[in-house]
Amino acid sequence: MPRGLNGANLLLRKAPQRAADGGNGSMKVGAAIAEIMKREGIGILTGYPVNHLLESAAEIDIRPIIVRQERIGLHMADAISRVTSGETIGAFCMQHGPGAENAFGGVAQCFGESIPVLVLPMGYPRRIAHVPPNFNSVTSMATVTKSAEPVTLAAEVPNIMRRAFARLRSGRGGPSLVEIPTDMFNEELPDPLDYTPVKPVRYGPDPVDVSRAAAMLAEAKRPVIYAGTGIHWARAWPQLRALAELLGAPVTTSLGGKSSFPEDHPLALGSGGLAIAKTVRHFLDNADLILGIGCSFTETNFGVAMPKGKTVIHATLDPAHLDNNVRVTLGLVGDAALTLDALLAELGDRIREPRDSSATAREIAEIRAEWLQQWAAKRDHDAAPLNPYRVLRDLWNTVDVDNTIITHDAGSPRDQLSPFWVARTPLSYLGWGKTTQLGYGLGLAMGAKLARPDKLCINVWGDAAIGFTGMDFETAVRERIPILSILLNNFSMAIELKVMPISTEKYRSTDISGDYAGMARAFGGHGERIERPEDIVPAIRRGIAATREGKPALLEFITSKETQVSRL
């Protein structure tokens, strides 16, 4: 019996009838929702049964991907939206009651990272939808969605779905939720389905403010550009580069914005998270003007702190972000691409030719070289147990970086990977961190592979993260999603060692154990445990070869309890 199915809803075992009725062209509710999804370009529906939408979707060739737990399905849908810049919307559905309850964390993660995902929970029958303790997704998830609406009338399905997609396609990203009560699936729309896909709407900043911003940028002596996730959603990569080169201004990014500016460019500072490169801190602290573009400036332990007392131009899609955590000198509200286009046009009359940036580039190179030298012993470590920095250095040197999509996980993998991984092409690094749920990276890698099957898709996680979502490596095997999973296993919650010394000493509370390469093989994937430095690169090559043959690979590197991160 499916999880959560009890005597009160045994009638739900019967699948909904086929879409068409006796001849008037109307459709059942489930079929109509699936058809609208297809018209909106959705080709994959991740989910966990029982939700009758899975059958309705499959009937019209929307591929259902069944996960082992709800959160992973949402993470996969999240990545589908991310790596397509929202051109394809990720979608997830789940059972009412326990399925919806268990999905809450994944919805919250999408909300925290501003990711447009269509969330489609079943709901309890309408007559008991608001009777405690029944979980009502509309009311319970209202705080972590852009919109949340139930289907209560079949005739309203086109309107409800249109509203959901309008929220998904325009404005700041975030999940939209449509709850389908169990007693609605077989109800018929009174008329043939009339639905036209929603067109995205963009908006730009006030021209007067653009002119003021251009004047401020032209006059600044040491401007720094801080680029956020909005660059990816607007596909504003060429404009960002053009502005940086015109101004001769160095560029840093948030974790979410990482890869929006080529990090091998002479003006690239790297990304800013909990761990940052020395170049980032140096140039932000010595800037006379900071332009934040496509970012929220949200205060978080997992982002770079902005120095106080600076002149700040904040260009953002959401006006609610202005003067929120950072005091703003001038605000520009609008799509990042439209904003950058407007700034470049205004600056054209003020700066005729790109400024000489050679001195700035030399300053960046000198500081980066000094910083990398400080980390050379760890990145070049040549003994066992392996140092995670050495593993990640070898990973970057072995893969085809420009044809790879990689993501970190929460905790040590994030801080060990993000400062040193040089991302050169847009959306080749999926960064995140405003909320940091362990195990997020696995679903992101799987979703990225579904959306971009030509790319090598990698998640980097630790032995704590795999404890949260590791069972879904079986999903990768079963659903034929050949990702490369890099596991850094130190048999410990290493970053907790400093804050849990007594419980560790007395009870070994931070110890973890497991043979995760063996787990991968048991699931039918490629699994290897690597313990010697000379075996790192050959194992990575074998893992890549396995993915090319269609098999997910998990490489388990036995590492030291490394706790040092690049915090400046």
C-alpha positions as CSV (number, residue, x, y, z in Angstrom):
1,M,0.0,0.0,0.0
2,P,1.5,3.4,-0.9
3,R,2.7,5.5,2.0
4,G,0.0,7.5,3.7
5,L,-2.9,5.7,2.1
6,N,-5.4,4.9,4.8
7,G,-9.0,3.8,5.1
8,A,-10.4,7.3,4.6
9,N,-9.1,7.4,1.0
10,L,-8.9,3.9,-0.3
11,L,-11.1,5.0,-3.2
12,L,-8.0,6.8,-4.6
13,R,-6.4,3.5,-5.6
14,K,-8.4,3.7,-8.8
15,A,-6.5,5.7,-11.5
16,P,-8.4,8.6,-13.2
17,Q,-10.3,7.8,-16.4
18,R,-8.8,8.7,-19.8
19,A,-8.9,12.4,-20.7
20,A,-11.6,12.6,-23.3
21,D,-15.3,12.2,-22.5
22,G,-18.1,11.1,-24.7
23,G,-17.6,13.6,-27.5
24,N,-18.0,17.2,-26.5
25,G,-14.2,17.8,-26.4
26,S,-14.0,18.5,-22.7
27,M,-11.3,17.0,-20.5
28,K,-10.8,15.7,-17.0
29,V,-9.0,18.0,-14.6
30,G,-5.8,15.9,-14.4
31,A,-5.6,15.6,-18.2
32,A,-6.2,19.3,-18.6
33,I,-3.4,20.3,-16.2
34,A,-1.0,17.9,-17.9
35,E,-1.9,19.3,-21.3
36,I,-1.3,22.9,-20.1
37,M,2.1,21.8,-18.8
38,K,3.0,20.3,-22.2
39,R,1.9,23.5,-24.0
40,E,4.1,25.4,-21.5
41,G,7.1,23.3,-22.6
42,I,7.4,20.9,-19.7
43,G,8.7,17.5,-20.8
44,I,9.7,16.0,-17.4
45,L,7.6,15.7,-14.3
46,T,9.5,14.6,-11.2
47,G,7.5,13.2,-8.4
48,Y,6.5,10.5,-5.9
49,P,3.2,8.6,-6.0
50,V,0.4,8.6,-5.4
51,N,-0.4,11.6,-7.5
52,H,-2.7,10.9,-10.5
53,L,-1.0,13.7,-12.4
54,L,1.9,11.3,-13.1
55,E,-0.4,9.1,-15.1
56,S,-2.0,12.0,-17.0
57,A,1.4,13.4,-17.8
58,A,2.8,10.1,-19.0
59,E,-0.3,9.6,-21.2
60,I,0.8,12.6,-23.3
61,D,4.5,11.8,-23.2
62,I,5.7,14.0,-20.3
63,R,8.3,11.7,-18.8
64,P,7.7,10.9,-15.1
65,I,10.8,10.6,-12.9
66,I,10.1,8.8,-9.7
67,V,12.4,9.7,-6.8
68,R,13.1,8.0,-3.5
69,Q,12.2,11.1,-1.5
70,E,10.3,14.3,-2.3
71,R,13.1,16.7,-1.6
72,I,15.3,15.2,-4.4
73,G,12.5,15.6,-6.9
74,L,12.2,19.3,-6.2
75,H,16.0,19.7,-6.4
76,M,15.9,18.1,-9.8
77,A,13.1,20.4,-11.0
78,D,15.1,23.3,-9.6
79,A,18.1,22.4,-11.8
80,I,16.0,22.1,-14.9
81,S,14.8,25.6,-14.4
82,R,18.3,26.9,-13.5
83,V,20.3,25.5,-16.4
84,T,17.8,26.7,-19.0
85,S,17.5,30.2,-17.4
86,G,13.8,29.5,-16.9
87,E,13.0,28.7,-20.5
88,T,12.0,25.3,-19.4
89,I,10.2,25.2,-16.0
90,G,10.9,22.3,-13.7
91,A,7.8,20.6,-12.3
92,F,7.3,18.3,-9.3
93,C,4.2,16.5,-7.9
94,M,3.6,14.5,-4.7
95,Q,1.0,12.7,-2.6
96,H,-1.2,14.6,-0.3
97,G,-0.5,14.4,3.5
98,P,2.9,12.9,4.2
99,G,4.2,13.5,0.7
100,A,3.4,17.2,0.8
101,E,4.7,17.4,4.3
102,N,8.0,15.8,3.4
103,A,8.4,18.1,0.3
104,F,8.3,21.3,2.4
105,G,12.1,21.6,2.7
106,G,12.6,21.3,-1.1
107,V,10.0,24.0,-1.7
108,A,11.7,26.2,0.8
109,Q,15.0,25.7,-0.9
110,C,13.6,26.9,-4.2
111,F,12.1,29.9,-2.5
112,G,15.4,30.8,-0.8
113,E,17.3,30.5,-4.0
114,S,14.5,32.3,-6.1
115,I,14.0,29.3,-8.4
116,P,10.8,29.1,-10.5
117,V,9.4,25.6,-10.0
118,L,5.9,24.4,-10.6
119,V,4.8,22.5,-7.4
120,L,1.7,20.2,-7.8
121,P,0.7,18.5,-4.6
122,M,-2.4,16.4,-4.4
123,G,-4.7,17.7,-1.7
124,Y,-7.2,16.1,0.7
125,P,-10.8,16.0,-0.6
126,R,-12.4,19.4,-0.5
127,R,-14.8,18.5,2.2
128,I,-11.9,17.8,4.7
129,A,-9.1,20.0,3.2
130,H,-9.2,22.4,6.1
131,V,-9.9,19.9,8.9
132,P,-6.8,19.4,11.2
133,P,-4.5,17.6,11.2
134,N,-4.8,17.2,7.4
135,F,-1.9,19.0,5.8
136,N,-3.1,21.8,3.5
137,S,-0.3,22.7,1.1
138,V,-1.9,26.0,0.0
139,T,-2.0,27.4,3.5
140,S,1.1,25.6,4.9
141,M,3.4,26.5,2.0
142,A,2.2,30.1,1.4
143,T,5.3,31.4,3.2
144,V,7.7,29.7,0.8
145,T,6.0,30.2,-2.6
146,K,5.3,33.1,-4.9
147,S,1.7,31.9,-5.2
148,A,-0.3,29.0,-3.8
149,E,-3.8,28.2,-5.1
150,P,-6.1,25.1,-4.9
151,V,-8.2,23.8,-7.8
152,T,-11.7,23.8,-6.5
153,L,-13.7,24.2,-9.7
154,A,-12.9,22.4,-12.9
155,A,-13.8,25.4,-15.0
156,E,-11.1,27.4,-13.4
157,V,-8.2,25.2,-14.3
158,P,-7.0,27.3,-17.2
159,N,-7.2,30.5,-15.1
160,I,-5.4,28.9,-12.1
161,M,-2.6,27.5,-14.3
162,R,-2.2,30.7,-16.2
163,R,-1.7,32.6,-13.0
164,A,0.8,30.1,-11.8
165,F,2.9,30.3,-15.0
166,A,2.6,34.1,-15.0
167,R,4.3,34.1,-11.6
168,L,6.9,31.6,-12.8
169,R,7.9,33.4,-16.0
170,S,8.0,37.0,-14.8
171,G,9.6,38.9,-12.0
172,R,11.8,37.5,-9.3
173,G,11.9,33.7,-9.4
174,G,10.2,31.4,-6.9
175,P,8.0,28.3,-6.8
176,S,4.3,28.5,-7.7
177,L,2.0,25.9,-6.1
178,V,-1.2,24.5,-7.5
179,E,-2.9,22.0,-5.1
180,I,-5.2,19.4,-6.8
181,P,-7.7,17.8,-4.3
182,T,-8.1,14.1,-4.8
183,D,-11.8,14.5,-5.6
184,M,-11.0,16.9,-8.5
185,F,-9.0,14.7,-10.9
186,N,-12.0,13.1,-12.6
187,E,-14.2,16.2,-12.8
188,E,-14.7,17.4,-16.3
189,L,-14.0,20.9,-17.6
190,P,-17.4,22.2,-18.9
191,D,-15.8,23.4,-22.1
192,P,-13.0,22.4,-24.4
193,L,-9.6,23.5,-23.0
194,D,-8.8,27.0,-24.0
195,Y,-5.2,27.8,-23.0
196,T,-2.4,29.8,-24.5
197,P,1.1,29.7,-23.0
198,V,2.1,32.6,-20.9
199,K,4.6,35.1,-22.3
200,P,7.3,36.4,-20.0
201,V,7.4,40.1,-19.2
202,R,10.5,42.1,-18.6
203,Y,10.9,45.5,-17.2
204,G,13.7,48.0,-16.9
205,P,14.9,50.8,-14.6
206,D,14.0,54.5,-14.7
207,P,16.1,56.3,-17.5
208,V,16.8,59.2,-15.1
209,D,18.3,56.8,-12.6
210,V,20.3,55.0,-15.3
211,S,21.8,58.3,-16.3
212,R,22.8,59.0,-12.7
213,A,24.3,55.6,-12.3
214,A,26.3,55.9,-15.5
215,A,27.7,59.2,-14.3
216,M,28.7,57.7,-11.0
217,L,30.4,54.7,-12.7
218,A,32.2,56.9,-15.1
219,E,33.6,59.0,-12.3
220,A,34.6,56.1,-10.0
221,K,38.3,55.4,-9.6
222,R,38.1,51.9,-8.2
223,P,34.6,50.5,-9.1
224,V,33.9,46.8,-8.4
225,I,31.0,44.9,-10.0
226,Y,29.2,42.3,-7.8
227,A,27.1,40.0,-10.1
228,G,24.3,37.8,-8.8
229,T,22.1,35.0,-10.0
230,G,20.0,37.5,-12.0
231,I,22.7,37.6,-14.6
232,H,21.9,33.9,-15.3
233,W,18.2,34.3,-15.5
234,A,18.5,37.3,-17.8
235,R,21.2,35.7,-19.9
236,A,23.1,38.9,-19.5
237,W,26.6,37.4,-19.7
238,P,27.8,39.4,-22.8
239,Q,26.5,42.7,-21.3
240,L,28.2,42.0,-18.0
241,R,31.5,41.4,-19.7
242,A,31.1,44.4,-21.9
243,L,30.5,46.7,-18.9
244,A,33.5,45.3,-17.0
245,E,35.8,45.8,-20.0
246,L,34.5,49.3,-20.7
247,L,35.0,50.4,-17.1
248,G,38.1,48.4,-16.6
249,A,36.3,47.2,-13.4
250,P,37.0,43.9,-11.6
251,V,34.1,41.5,-11.2
252,T,33.2,39.3,-8.3
253,T,30.0,37.2,-8.0
254,S,27.8,35.7,-5.4
255,L,27.7,31.9,-5.2
256,G,24.6,31.9,-7.3
257,G,26.1,34.2,-9.8
258,K,29.3,32.2,-10.1
259,S,30.1,31.4,-13.8
260,S,28.2,34.5,-15.0
261,F,31.6,36.1,-15.7
262,P,34.5,34.0,-17.0
263,E,36.8,33.4,-14.0
264,D,39.9,33.2,-16.2
265,H,39.3,36.8,-17.4
266,P,42.0,39.2,-16.2
267,L,39.4,41.2,-14.4
268,A,37.8,38.2,-12.6
269,L,38.1,38.2,-8.8
270,G,36.2,34.9,-8.2
271,S,33.1,34.2,-6.2
272,G,32.2,35.2,-2.7
273,G,30.7,32.8,-0.3
274,L,31.6,31.7,3.2
275,A,35.0,30.9,1.7
276,I,36.4,33.5,-0.7
277,A,39.5,34.3,-2.6
278,K,41.8,37.0,-1.3
279,T,41.2,39.0,-4.4
280,V,37.5,39.4,-3.6
281,R,38.0,40.8,-0.1
282,H,40.9,43.1,-1.2
283,F,39.0,44.8,-4.0
284,L,35.7,45.1,-2.3
285,D,37.3,46.7,0.8
286,N,39.3,49.1,-1.4
287,A,36.5,50.0,-3.8
288,D,35.1,53.5,-4.0
289,L,31.9,52.3,-5.7
290,I,30.2,48.9,-5.7
291,L,27.7,48.0,-8.5
292,G,25.5,45.1,-7.4
293,I,23.7,43.7,-10.5
294,G,21.2,40.9,-10.5
295,C,21.8,40.3,-6.8
296,S,19.8,40.7,-3.5
297,F,22.6,41.7,-1.2
298,T,20.9,39.3,1.3
299,E,22.8,39.1,4.5
300,T,23.8,35.4,5.0
301,N,26.7,33.5,6.7
302,F,27.2,31.8,3.3
303,G,27.8,35.0,1.3
304,V,30.5,37.7,1.1
305,A,29.9,40.6,3.5
306,M,29.8,44.0,1.8
307,P,32.1,46.6,3.4
308,K,30.3,49.4,5.2
309,G,30.4,53.1,4.2
310,K,30.7,52.5,0.4
311,T,28.9,54.1,-2.4
312,V,26.5,51.4,-3.7
313,I,24.5,51.2,-6.8
314,H,22.0,48.3,-6.5
315,A,20.4,46.9,-9.7
316,T,17.9,44.2,-8.8
317,L,14.7,42.7,-10.2
318,D,12.9,42.9,-6.9
319,P,12.4,46.4,-5.3
320,A,11.9,44.7,-1.9
321,H,15.7,44.0,-1.9
322,L,16.6,47.7,-2.0
323,D,17.9,49.0,1.3
324,N,17.2,45.7,2.9
325,N,20.6,44.6,4.3
326,V,22.9,47.0,2.5
327,R,22.4,50.8,2.5
328,V,22.0,51.8,-1.2
329,T,23.1,55.1,-2.7
330,L,21.1,54.5,-5.9
331,G,18.6,51.8,-6.8
332,L,17.8,50.4,-10.3
333,V,14.9,48.1,-10.6
334,G,14.6,45.8,-13.5
335,D,15.8,42.8,-15.6
336,A,19.6,42.6,-15.5
337,A,20.0,42.5,-19.2
338,L,17.8,45.5,-19.8
339,T,19.6,47.3,-17.0
340,L,23.1,46.6,-18.4
341,D,21.9,47.5,-21.9
342,A,20.7,50.8,-20.6
343,L,23.9,51.5,-18.6
344,L,26.1,50.6,-21.6
345,A,24.1,53.0,-23.9
346,E,24.5,55.8,-21.3
347,L,28.2,55.2,-20.8
348,G,28.8,55.3,-24.5
349,D,28.7,59.1,-24.5
350,R,31.0,59.3,-21.4
351,I,33.6,56.6,-22.1
352,R,34.5,56.4,-25.8
353,E,36.9,53.5,-25.6
354,P,37.4,50.7,-23.0
355,R,39.6,51.9,-20.2
356,D,43.1,50.6,-19.8
357,S,42.7,47.8,-17.2
358,S,46.3,46.5,-17.3
359,A,47.2,47.9,-13.9
360,T,44.1,46.4,-12.3
361,A,44.7,43.1,-14.0
362,R,48.3,43.0,-12.6
363,E,47.0,43.8,-9.1
364,I,44.5,41.0,-9.3
365,A,47.2,38.5,-10.6
366,E,49.7,39.4,-7.9
367,I,47.2,39.0,-5.1
368,R,45.8,35.8,-6.6
369,A,49.3,34.3,-6.9
370,E,50.1,35.2,-3.3
371,W,46.8,33.6,-2.1
372,L,47.3,30.5,-4.2
373,Q,50.8,30.1,-2.8
374,Q,49.3,30.1,0.7
375,W,47.1,27.2,-0.3
376,A,49.7,25.3,-2.3
377,A,50.6,22.8,0.4
378,K,47.0,21.6,0.7
379,R,46.2,21.7,-3.0
380,D,49.5,19.8,-3.9
381,H,49.3,17.5,-0.9
382,D,50.9,14.1,-1.9
383,A,50.1,11.7,0.9
384,A,47.3,9.7,2.4
385,P,44.8,10.4,3.8
386,L,44.0,12.6,0.8
387,N,43.5,16.3,1.2
388,P,40.1,17.4,-0.3
389,Y,41.8,20.4,-1.9
390,R,44.1,18.1,-3.8
391,V,41.2,16.0,-5.0
392,L,39.3,19.0,-6.3
393,R,42.4,20.4,-7.9
394,D,42.9,17.2,-9.8
395,L,39.2,17.1,-10.7
396,W,39.4,20.5,-12.4
397,N,42.6,19.5,-14.2
398,T,41.0,16.3,-15.5
399,V,37.5,17.2,-16.7
400,D,36.6,19.3,-19.8
401,V,35.7,22.3,-17.6
402,D,33.8,24.2,-20.3
403,N,31.6,21.2,-21.0
404,T,30.9,20.4,-17.3
405,I,28.2,21.5,-14.9
406,I,29.3,21.2,-11.3
407,T,27.7,22.0,-8.0
408,H,28.8,21.8,-4.4
409,D,26.9,20.6,-1.4
410,A,26.5,22.3,2.0
411,G,29.3,22.6,4.4
412,S,32.9,21.7,3.7
413,P,32.4,20.7,0.0
414,R,31.0,24.2,-0.7
415,D,33.9,26.0,1.0
416,Q,36.6,23.8,-0.5
417,L,35.3,23.9,-4.0
418,S,33.8,27.4,-4.7
419,P,36.9,29.6,-4.2
420,F,39.2,27.4,-6.3
421,W,37.0,26.1,-9.1
422,V,37.6,28.4,-12.1
423,A,34.3,28.5,-14.0
424,R,34.7,29.8,-17.5
425,T,31.3,29.4,-19.2
426,P,27.8,30.5,-18.2
427,L,25.8,28.1,-16.0
428,S,28.7,25.7,-15.7
429,Y,28.7,26.1,-11.9
430,L,25.4,25.8,-9.9
431,G,26.1,27.8,-6.8
432,W,23.7,28.3,-3.8
433,G,23.8,29.1,-0.1
434,K,21.1,31.3,1.3
435,T,19.6,28.2,2.8
436,T,22.0,25.3,3.0
437,Q,20.2,21.9,3.2
438,L,22.5,18.9,3.1
439,G,22.2,16.7,0.1
440,Y,20.9,19.4,-2.3
441,G,23.7,18.9,-4.8
442,L,22.7,15.3,-5.9
443,G,19.3,16.4,-7.2
444,L,20.8,19.5,-8.9
445,A,23.3,17.3,-10.7
446,M,20.6,14.9,-11.9
447,G,18.3,17.7,-13.0
448,A,21.1,19.4,-14.8
449,K,21.9,16.1,-16.7
450,L,18.2,15.7,-17.7
451,A,18.2,19.3,-19.1
452,R,21.7,19.2,-20.6
453,P,22.4,15.5,-21.5
454,D,25.5,16.6,-23.5
455,K,27.3,17.9,-20.4
456,L,29.3,16.1,-17.7
457,C,27.2,16.8,-14.6
458,I,29.0,16.6,-11.2
459,N,27.9,16.9,-7.6
460,V,30.6,17.3,-4.9
461,W,29.4,16.2,-1.4
462,G,30.6,14.9,1.9
463,D,29.7,12.0,4.1
464,A,27.2,14.1,6.0
465,A,25.3,15.1,2.9
466,I,25.2,11.6,1.4
467,G,23.5,10.5,4.6
468,F,20.5,12.8,3.8
469,T,19.9,12.0,0.1
470,G,22.3,9.1,-0.8
471,M,19.5,6.6,-1.5
472,D,18.6,8.7,-4.5
473,F,21.8,7.6,-6.2
474,E,19.6,4.6,-7.0
475,T,17.2,7.0,-8.8
476,A,20.1,8.1,-11.0
477,V,20.7,4.4,-11.9
478,R,17.1,3.4,-12.3
479,E,16.2,6.5,-14.4
480,R,19.4,6.3,-16.5
481,I,20.8,9.7,-15.4
482,P,24.6,9.3,-15.7
483,I,26.0,11.8,-13.4
484,L,29.5,11.9,-11.7
485,S,29.3,12.0,-7.9
486,I,32.4,13.1,-6.1
487,L,32.3,12.1,-2.4
488,L,34.8,13.5,0.1
489,N,34.7,11.0,3.0
490,N,36.6,11.8,6.2
491,F,34.3,9.7,8.4
492,S,33.4,12.8,10.4
493,M,31.3,15.9,10.6
494,A,34.6,17.8,10.4
495,I,33.3,21.4,10.5
496,E,31.4,20.5,13.7
497,L,34.6,19.3,15.5
498,K,35.3,22.8,16.8
499,V,31.8,23.4,18.2
500,M,31.3,19.8,19.5
501,P,34.5,18.9,21.3
502,I,33.0,17.4,24.5
503,S,30.4,15.3,22.7
504,T,33.0,14.1,20.2
505,E,35.5,13.2,22.9
506,K,32.9,11.5,25.2
507,Y,30.5,10.0,22.8
508,R,32.1,10.3,19.3
509,S,29.0,12.2,18.3
510,T,30.6,13.6,15.1
511,D,31.8,10.3,13.7
512,I,30.2,8.9,10.6
513,S,30.8,5.6,8.8
514,G,29.9,3.9,5.5
515,D,31.1,2.2,2.4
516,Y,29.5,4.5,-0.2
517,A,31.4,3.1,-3.2
518,G,30.0,-0.3,-2.3
519,M,26.5,1.3,-2.0
520,A,26.8,2.7,-5.5
521,R,27.8,-0.7,-6.9
522,A,24.9,-2.4,-5.1
523,F,22.5,0.1,-6.8
524,G,24.0,-0.8,-10.2
525,G,26.2,2.2,-10.6
526,H,30.0,2.6,-10.9
527,G,31.6,2.9,-7.5
528,E,35.2,3.2,-6.5
529,R,37.0,4.0,-3.2
530,I,40.2,6.0,-3.7
531,E,42.9,6.4,-1.0
532,R,46.2,7.2,-2.7
533,P,47.1,10.5,-4.5
534,E,48.4,8.7,-7.6
535,D,45.0,7.0,-8.0
536,I,42.9,10.2,-8.1
537,V,43.2,11.1,-11.8
538,P,42.8,7.6,-13.1
539,A,39.7,7.1,-11.0
540,I,38.2,10.3,-12.3
541,R,38.9,9.2,-15.9
542,R,37.2,5.9,-15.2
543,G,34.2,7.6,-13.6
544,I,33.8,9.9,-16.6
545,A,34.1,6.9,-19.0
546,A,31.3,5.2,-17.0
547,T,29.0,8.2,-17.4
548,R,29.6,8.2,-21.1
549,E,28.4,4.6,-21.2
550,G,25.2,5.7,-19.5
551,K,26.1,4.6,-15.9
552,P,26.1,6.9,-12.9
553,A,29.4,6.9,-11.1
554,L,30.3,7.6,-7.5
555,L,33.9,8.1,-6.6
556,E,34.6,8.0,-2.8
557,F,37.8,9.7,-1.8
558,I,39.1,9.0,1.7
559,T,40.2,12.3,3.0
560,S,41.7,14.0,6.1
561,K,39.5,15.9,8.5
562,E,40.3,19.2,6.8
563,T,38.7,22.2,8.5
564,Q,40.6,25.1,7.2
565,V,38.8,27.3,4.6
566,S,39.7,30.5,2.8
567,R,38.1,33.1,5.1
568,L,39.6,36.6,5.0
